[in-house]
């Protein structure tokens, strides 16, 4: 990447940080407060318009990239605008879950039909080819889940922004090594903007990203994973592993709630990171621990993407074991009260 590209990425991070400062100012007319509820881990109202800061920073960092002027790029841009718009309206006045889901599905369908799709299910040494109708359906489900899982996981200071920094930086490194500067540039642009936002969002947060920021980041992650895997930049599992701290927590939590017969639209505090905070671990210690897991997953994805098939399977098994051990640790802390009062402060 050129010095110009690095300069734009730095500028994107700076613009995102500056926009966060402006949006969190009490006199800002666009300020919308996030009031604590049953699901919240914060105890005071915090502005939730940080998605605008991420968007502004990403646009600045992406200046000079030509992806937006191609047909697939135009389709992706239009789809992301639709998701951003309904999320912005939801942040302002609240939009029904059904309406949001319809917009998400239509946006995902547009991407699947006009930009990129999942033509096969890739595992190390295995590729199960999908016919066109099944590939489109699988892509829509995949992207809608990514849009919403990121939104599900946005519930702790510094968490979703940090995941974006680590996850998109990993995708950028994978694409750069595969000589795909377009994808690398876009992923790094998002990572840079997320970094600028995370500075303002780190505990105690002055600003939240809101639904707009969370849905855009989730949509972008799903799209870039599909694009990179489809181009052969990296295996599908590596792209998923880069964001697996969110993917695993959201998927396991949803499965647990379905098994218990809980209403999925109801507020809850059942995610593993929420359970750690409820058990007494401070927000800062929890998010720093999550950053360590994100870093390990990013390194595993990058290190294993070009490894032999047996090594790739070994890395996948090791990540599964890591998540199993972490889940058991959370259960133990909850059951035995292992977190001390000192840690909770």
C-alpha positions in Angstrom: 0.0 0.0 0.0 1.2 3.5 -0.8 2.0 6.3 1.6 -1.1 8.1 0.3 -3.3 5.1 1.3 -1.8 5.1 4.8 -2.3 8.8 5.1 -6.0 8.4 4.2 -6.4 5.7 6.7 -4.9 7.9 9.4 -7.1 10.7 8.3 -10.1 8.5 8.5 -9.3 7.5 12.1 -8.8 11.2 12.9 -12.1 12.2 11.2 -14.0 9.5 13.1 -12.6 10.6 16.4 -13.4 14.3 15.7 -16.9 13.4 14.6 -17.3 11.4 17.8 -16.3 14.5 19.8 -18.8 16.6 18.0 -21.6 14.1 18.2 -21.1 13.6 21.9 -21.3 17.3 22.7 -24.4 18.1 24.7 -25.4 20.9 22.4 -25.3 18.8 19.2 -28.7 19.0 17.5 -28.3 15.4 16.2 -27.8 13.9 19.6 -30.0 11.0 20.5 -29.6 9.5 23.9 -29.5 5.8 24.7 -31.4 5.4 28.0 -30.5 2.3 30.2 -32.9 -0.6 30.0 -33.1 -4.3 31.1 -30.4 -5.3 28.6 -28.0 -2.3 29.2 -24.7 -2.5 31.1 -24.6 1.4 31.3 -26.4 3.3 34.1 -26.6 6.8 32.5 -27.9 8.1 29.2 -25.3 8.1 26.5 -25.5 9.6 22.9 -25.9 6.8 20.3 -25.1 8.5 17.0 -21.6 7.2 16.7 -22.5 5.3 13.5 -22.3 8.6 11.7 -18.7 9.1 12.9 -17.7 5.6 11.7 -19.3 6.3 8.3 -17.6 9.6 7.9 -14.2 8.2 8.8 -14.6 5.2 6.5 -15.6 7.5 3.6 -12.5 9.6 4.1 -10.2 6.6 4.5 -11.7 5.0 1.3 -11.1 8.1 -0.9 -9.3 7.2 -4.1 -10.6 3.6 -4.1 -12.4 2.7 -7.3 -14.7 0.0 -6.0 -17.7 2.3 -5.8 -17.7 3.0 -9.5 -18.1 -0.6 -10.6 -21.5 -2.3 -10.9 -21.0 -4.6 -7.9 -19.6 -1.7 -5.9 -22.7 0.4 -6.8 -25.0 -2.4 -5.7 -23.2 -2.9 -2.4 -23.2 0.9 -1.8 -27.0 1.2 -2.4 -27.7 -1.8 -0.2 -25.6 -0.4 2.6 -27.3 3.0 2.3 -30.7 1.3 2.7 -29.5 -0.5 5.8 -28.0 2.7 7.2 -31.2 4.7 6.5 -33.5 2.3 8.3 -31.0 2.0 11.2 -30.8 5.8 11.5 -34.6 6.0 11.6 -34.6 3.3 14.3 -32.0 5.2 16.3 -34.2 8.4 16.0 -37.8 7.1 16.4 -37.7 3.3 16.6 -38.7 1.1 13.7 -40.6 -2.2 14.1 -38.4 -5.3 14.0 -40.4 -6.6 11.1 -39.8 -3.5 9.0 -36.1 -3.6 9.7 -35.9 -7.3 8.9 -37.6 -6.7 5.5 -35.1 -4.0 4.6 -32.2 -6.1 5.7 -33.4 -9.1 3.6 -34.0 -6.9 0.5 -30.5 -5.3 0.9 -29.0 -8.8 1.3 -30.9 -10.0 -1.8 -29.6 -7.1 -3.8 -26.0 -8.0 -2.9 -26.6 -11.7 -3.6 -28.1 -11.0 -7.0 -25.9 -8.2 -8.2 -22.6 -8.2 -6.4 -21.4 -11.4 -4.6 -22.8 -14.6 -3.3 -21.8 -17.8 -1.5 -21.3 -20.2 -4.5 -20.0 -23.1 -2.3 -19.6 -24.1 1.3 -15.8 -24.1 1.9 -14.1 -26.1 4.5 -10.4 -27.1 4.5 -10.1 -29.6 1.7 -13.8 -29.6 1.0 -16.0 -27.4 -1.3 -19.7 -28.2 -1.6 -21.0 -26.4 -4.7 -24.4 -24.7 -4.4 -26.8 -24.1 -7.2 -27.8 -20.5 -8.0 -31.1 -20.4 -6.1 -29.6 -22.1 -3.0 -26.5 -19.9 -3.2 -28.7 -16.7 -3.3 -30.8 -18.0 -0.3 -27.7 -19.0 1.7 -26.1 -15.5 1.0 -29.3 -13.7 2.1 -29.5 -15.7 5.3 -25.7 -15.2 5.9 -25.8 -11.4 5.4 -29.0 -10.8 7.4 -27.5 -12.8 10.3 -24.3 -10.7 10.1 -26.3 -7.5 10.1 -28.2 -8.5 13.2 -25.6 -10.4 15.1 -23.3 -7.4 15.2 -26.3 -5.4 16.5 -27.0 -8.1 19.1 -23.4 -7.9 20.4 -23.2 -4.1 20.6 -23.8 -3.8 24.3 -20.6 -2.9 26.1 -18.3 0.0 26.0 -15.4 -0.5 23.5 -16.6 -3.9 22.5 -18.1 -3.6 19.0 -15.6 -1.0 17.9 -12.7 -3.1 19.1 -14.1 -6.1 17.2 -14.3 -4.0 14.0 -10.7 -2.9 14.5 -9.3 -6.4 15.0 -11.7 -8.1 12.5 -11.4 -5.7 9.6 -7.6 -5.4 10.1 -7.3 -9.1 9.8 -9.4 -9.1 6.6 -7.1 -6.3 5.3 -4.0 -8.3 6.1 -5.4 -11.4 4.4 -6.4 -9.6 1.3 -3.1 -7.7 1.1 -1.2 -10.9 1.3 -3.4 -12.3 -1.5 -2.6 -9.2 -3.7 -6.1 -7.8 -3.6 -5.5 -4.1 -2.8 -9.1 -3.1 -3.4 -10.5 -5.4 -0.7 -7.5 -4.7 1.6 -8.1 -0.9 1.2 -11.8 -1.1 2.0 -11.2 -3.4 5.1 -8.5 -1.1 6.4 -10.6 2.0 5.8 -13.3 0.5 8.0 -10.8 -0.6 10.6 -9.3 2.9 10.7 -12.7 4.5 11.2 -13.6 2.0 13.9 -10.3 2.8 15.7 -11.2 6.5 15.8 -14.6 5.7 17.2 -13.3 3.2 19.7 -11.1 5.9 21.3 -14.3 7.7 22.2 -16.2 4.5 23.0 -13.7 2.9 25.3 -14.9 2.5 28.9 -16.4 4.8 30.1 -17.9 5.5 26.7 -18.8 9.1 25.7 -20.7 7.8 22.6 -22.4 4.7 21.3 -22.4 3.6 17.7 -26.2 2.9 17.8 -28.0 0.6 15.4 -26.7 2.5 12.4 -23.1 1.8 13.2 -23.6 -1.8 14.3 -25.7 -2.8 11.3 -23.3 -1.2 8.9 -20.3 -2.9 10.4 -22.1 -6.3 10.5 -23.2 -5.9 6.8 -19.7 -4.8 5.8 -18.1 -7.8 7.6 -20.4 -10.3 5.9 -19.9 -8.8 2.5 -16.1 -8.6 2.8 -15.9 -12.2 4.1 -17.9 -13.4 1.0 -15.9 -11.3 -1.4 -12.5 -12.4 0.0 -13.5 -16.1 0.1 -15.1 -15.9 -3.4 -11.9 -14.4 -4.9 -9.7 -17.0 -3.2 -8.0 -14.4 -1.0 -8.6 -16.6 2.1 -10.6 -19.6 3.0 -14.1 -19.0 4.3 -13.3 -20.3 7.8 -10.5 -17.7 8.2 -12.8 -14.8 7.5 -15.3 -16.2 10.0 -12.6 -16.8 12.6 -11.5 -13.2 12.4 -14.9 -12.2 13.8 -15.6 -15.4 15.7 -15.7 -13.6 19.2 -19.0 -12.0 18.0 -20.1 -14.9 15.8 -19.7 -17.6 18.5 -21.2 -15.5 21.4 -24.3 -14.3 19.4 -25.0 -17.8 17.8 -24.6 -19.7 21.1 -26.7 -17.2 23.0 -29.4 -17.3 20.4 -29.5 -21.1 20.4 -29.7 -21.1 24.2 -32.6 -18.7 24.2 -34.4 -20.7 21.5 -33.9 -23.9 23.5 -35.4 -22.2 26.6 -38.4 -20.9 24.6 -37.6 -17.3 25.3 -39.0 -14.4 23.1 -36.2 -13.4 20.9 -37.2 -9.8 20.6 -37.2 -9.3 24.4 -34.3 -7.5 26.1 -31.9 -9.8 27.8 -28.4 -10.0 29.4 -27.4 -13.5 28.5 -24.4 -12.9 26.3 -21.1 -14.1 27.7 -19.6 -10.6 28.0 -22.8 -9.4 29.8 -22.6 -12.4 32.2 -19.0 -11.5 33.0 -19.9 -8.0 34.0 -22.9 -9.2 36.0 -20.6 -11.6 37.8 -18.5 -8.7 39.0 -15.7 -8.2 36.4 -15.3 -4.5 35.4 -16.2 -3.3 31.9 -12.6 -2.4 31.2 -11.2 -5.8 32.3 -13.9 -7.6 30.3 -13.3 -5.7 27.1 -9.5 -6.0 27.4 -9.9 -9.7 27.8 -12.2 -9.8 24.8 -9.5 -7.8 22.8 -7.0 -10.6 23.7 -9.4 -13.2 22.3 -9.9 -11.1 19.2 -6.1 -10.8 18.7 -5.6 -14.6 19.1 -8.4 -15.3 16.6 -7.0 -12.8 14.1 -3.5 -14.3 14.3 -5.0 -17.8 14.0 -6.9 -16.8 10.8 -3.9 -15.1 9.3 -1.5 -17.9 10.2 -3.7 -20.7 9.1 -5.2 -19.3 5.9 -2.4 -20.6 3.8 -1.4 -23.7 5.9 -1.9 -27.3 4.9 -5.4 -28.8 5.3 -4.5 -30.8 8.5 -3.1 -27.6 10.1 -6.2 -25.6 9.2 -8.4 -28.2 10.8 -6.1 -28.2 13.8 -6.5 -24.5 14.2 -10.3 -24.7 13.9 -10.3 -27.4 16.6 -8.0 -25.3 18.8 -10.3 -22.2 18.4 -13.3 -24.4 19.3 -11.5 -25.7 22.3 -10.6 -22.2 23.3 -14.3 -21.1 23.2 -15.4 -24.2 25.1 -12.9 -23.4 27.8 -13.9 -19.8 28.0 -17.6 -20.7 28.2 -16.8 -23.1 31.1 -14.8 -20.5 32.8 -17.7 -18.0 32.7 -20.1 -20.7 34.0 -17.7 -21.4 36.9 -17.3 -17.7 37.8 -21.0 -17.2 37.8 -21.7 -20.3 39.9 -18.9 -19.8 42.5 -18.5 -16.1 42.6 -14.8 -16.3 41.6 -14.5 -12.6 40.6 -13.4 -10.5 43.5 -14.8 -7.1 44.5 -11.4 -5.5 43.6 -11.8 -6.8 40.0 -15.3 -5.5 39.8 -14.3 -1.9 40.4 
